[in-house]
Amino acid sequence: MSSKKNNKYCFNCAAEIDAQAEICPKCGVRQPSMRKTEFKSPGLAAVLSFLIPGLGQIYCGKIGKGILFLALAIVSAILIIFFIGIPIYIIVWVINIIDAHKTAKRINEGLESED
């Protein structure tokens, strides 16, 4: 393959591939996204989700996931009337905070896209 402007090298096997290739045809490894994404603060995402479940995911651009966490938190809060909601709410709340932090980190590493 001759060197052209629209080629790049696979970060895994160093084969010359098309600049738009998402997967290396030689080794089959997905290539990191070269598009510029806005930096997302994992700490801020976690704090936002600490305050309001789902808000950290929404900050990261994962609107559907954020709404899902918010809905789960609301249902859990309603179930507190029957006492079963307390442990469920705490579990949803903690998972929500951890997920917001990990989502922001994955976006910054280029492993996940902002939706």
C-alpha positions in Angstrom: 0.0 0.0 0.0 1.5 3.3 -0.9 1.6 6.2 1.6 -1.2 8.7 1.0 -2.7 11.6 2.9 -5.9 9.6 3.6 -4.1 6.7 5.3 -3.1 6.0 8.9 -1.4 3.3 10.8 -3.2 0.7 13.0 -2.4 1.4 16.6 -2.2 -2.4 17.2 -0.3 -4.0 14.3 1.1 -0.8 12.6 -0.4 -1.8 9.2 -1.2 1.1 6.9 -5.0 1.4 6.7 -7.5 3.9 5.3 -7.9 6.9 7.6 -11.6 6.4 7.9 -11.3 2.7 8.9 -12.9 1.9 12.2 -11.5 -1.6 12.2 -8.1 -2.7 10.9 -8.6 -5.2 8.0 -5.3 -6.9 8.9 -5.7 -7.6 12.7 -9.4 -6.8 13.2 -8.8 -4.4 16.1 -11.1 -1.4 16.4 -9.3 1.8 16.0 -9.7 4.7 18.4 -11.9 7.5 17.3 -9.9 10.4 15.9 -12.7 12.9 16.3 -12.4 15.5 19.0 -14.7 14.9 21.9 -15.3 17.3 24.7 -13.5 16.3 28.0 -16.0 15.0 30.6 -15.0 15.3 34.2 -15.5 11.9 36.0 -15.6 13.7 39.3 -18.2 16.1 38.2 -20.3 13.3 36.7 -20.1 11.4 40.0 -21.1 14.5 42.0 -24.0 15.2 39.7 -25.2 11.7 40.0 -24.7 11.9 43.8 -27.1 14.9 43.9 -29.7 13.7 41.4 -29.6 10.1 40.1 -29.0 10.1 36.4 -27.8 13.6 36.1 -24.1 12.5 35.7 -25.1 10.3 32.8 -27.0 13.1 31.2 -23.9 15.3 31.6 -22.0 12.7 29.7 -24.5 12.7 26.9 -26.1 9.4 27.8 -29.7 10.8 28.0 -31.5 7.5 27.9 -29.3 5.9 30.6 -29.7 9.0 32.8 -33.5 9.0 32.5 -33.5 5.2 33.3 -31.5 5.8 36.5 -33.8 8.7 37.4 -36.9 6.5 36.8 -35.4 3.7 38.9 -34.6 6.1 41.7 -38.1 7.5 41.7 -39.7 4.0 41.7 -37.3 3.0 44.6 -38.3 6.2 46.5 -42.0 5.3 46.1 -41.3 1.8 47.3 -39.8 3.2 50.5 -43.5 3.3 51.7 -43.3 -0.5 51.8 -39.8 -0.5 53.3 -38.4 -2.5 50.4 -37.4 0.7 48.7 -34.7 1.7 51.1 -32.1 -0.9 50.1 -33.2 -0.8 46.5 -32.8 3.0 46.4 -29.3 2.8 48.0 -28.2 0.2 45.5 -29.5 2.1 42.5 -28.0 5.3 43.9 -24.5 3.8 44.3 -24.5 2.0 41.0 -25.6 5.3 39.4 -22.7 7.2 40.8 -20.1 4.5 39.8 -21.6 4.3 36.3 -21.5 8.1 35.8 -17.8 8.1 36.8 -16.9 5.2 34.5 -18.9 6.6 31.6 -17.0 9.9 31.8 -13.7 8.0 31.9 -14.6 5.8 28.9 -15.6 8.9 26.9 -12.3 10.6 27.6 -10.4 7.4 26.6 -12.3 7.2 23.3 -13.8 3.9 24.3 -17.4 5.3 24.3 -19.0 8.0 22.2 -21.1 10.8 23.4 -24.7 10.2 22.2 
